[in-house]
Amino acid sequence: MRYITQHISKLPHYYSVVPKEIINFATFLNQNRKNMKAFVFPGQGAQFVGMGKDLYENSALAKELFEKANDILGYRITDIMFEGTDEDLRQTKVTQPAVFLHSVISALCMGDDFKPEMTAGHSLGEFSALVAAGALSFEDGLKLVYARAMAMQKACEAQPSTMAAIIALPDEKVEEICEAISKEGEVVVAANYNCPGQIVISGSIEGINKACEQMKAAGAKRALPLKVGGAFHSPLMNPAKVELEAAINATEIHTPKCPVYQNVDALPHTNPAEIKANLVAQLTASVRWTQTVKNMVADGADDFTECGPGAVLQGLIKKIDGSVNAHGIA
C-alpha cells in the first residue's frame, strides 16, 4: 500500500487501467500521512544559565513539577539552573537532569497544544520524548536520567576521554578513519550523525587527536574537539551501561500514546520491551539523528516542535530536510 501511495500519482498514463477506487484510496492515504506533528527533545549541550526560570515563575504546574524534581533529586537543581554558573551546569550529573526537566516541563505546560503524533529525542532527549509520549512517568523519567548521569559521570572520571565535531566530510570517510585508528588500539567511533556533513566522533583523547588530524587531511572543513566530560555513545561508556541497565529493567515502561523514534535504529517504537532494550543500547551506540528525522518525514511529519533549551535541533532538522517546518514552542 505504501508503494501505491508514493507512486501512483506519478503514473498518470495508468489512470485508465487502475480502478478509480484505488486511486481515490491512495489519495486519501497520502492526505492522511501528511501534516503530522512531531515533537523533539534536545540532549546535553543545550543548557544555559537561567533555563526554566520563566516557566517556574509563570506557571503553577511548572513550579509544582520543578519542586517535585528538587525533592526527588535531594537537592535544589532549580538553584543551579536559574542562578548557577556555566561550569556548574556543565557537570554531566547536573546537565542531564536540568535539560530533561526544562524539556519535559516545557511540553507539559503546553496543555491542549501538546498533541504529538510522534516524538524523538537526541541522546538524553530520548528520555524526555518517552515521558512526553506517556511511556515513562515524570518521576521515573527523572530518576532514570539521574541514574544515567551519575553512571556516565563515573565512567568519565575512570577513563579520560572526549569527543569532536567533524564538519563537511562524507559519513563513509569519517567511519573509515575511525575504524583505522581503532585498529591501532585506540577507541574512536562515529557517535552522533547530526545532519548531512556534521558528525560527532567519540573516543580516547589520543584517538580523537589522531582522528582530527586525519579528518582535516582528508578534506574536512573543520575537526573541532568539544568541551565535554567524556566519550559519550562509545564503548568507553560500557562501565555505565551495566548500572543503567539495572535501573531501566527495574522501571515500568508503558505503551506510549504515539510512536517514539529511538536513536539506535532511527525507527518508531511502541513496544515497552523494545524501548527498554534500545535505551540500554543507546548508551554505547551511535545517535542516528539524520536518519531519524528522514524516517519521521517519510512517515508523514511536516511540523517539528523542539521542546527544551536552545534551538539546536531546529537547525539540524532544517539541514536534513528544508521542506519541513521546524520551530520552538510558540
Disulfide bonds with the S-S distance in Angstrom:
none
